[in-house]
Amino acid sequence: MAVFQTKTFLKHDDYMTPKYAWENIKDYIPKDKVIWEAFFGDGTSGKYLRELGFNVIHEPIDFFDNDKGDIIVSNPPFSKSKEVLTRLKALNKPFIVIFPSSKINTQYVRNLFKDSKDKLQIIIPKNRIHFDKKIEGKTPENWKNACNFDTFYYCWKMNLSRDIVWLN
C-alpha cells in the first residue's frame, strides 16, 4: 500500500472512545484490579471507566516510559499498533485494547502471540464502535461520527471463558 501525503492532507490519530464501548465489556474487566487507561486522549475514557465502578489510573503520561496498574484497558492510537502491542507484551500484564479487526491478520500480531502460553483472545462487539474524532482537541466541523471499519477488543491474560466472545 502506498502512503499518500500532500500539504493539505494531515493524519490525525485522535479518536475518543464512547462510553458505550466500555459498557459493552464491563463484565469482562475484573473489579478488584487497578486499571491503567494508558492513552489519555481527552481524558473521558478514564472518567467513563470510573463511572462504571473501576479503580482507574488515567494520566497524560507517555505509555512507552511508564508502567502503572494491574491491567491495561485502553483504546491506543491505531497508527502505533505494532509498537503498542510489542510494549504491552513486554509489560507482561493483562490487557484489553481496542484495535481494528484487520490487525488479527498481521504478521506482527501472529509473531508476538503465536508461541505465548497465554492465548490472545478477542471480544467482538455486536455493532461498530463510532469514535469521536478530535483534531487539536476539537471535533471537526461536519464530523459524522460514523466509523467505516470494524474493531475488536484484543485481550491477553484476561482468562476469558472462550477465545472468541461475541457480544449481544
Disulfide bonds with the S-S distance in Angstrom:
none
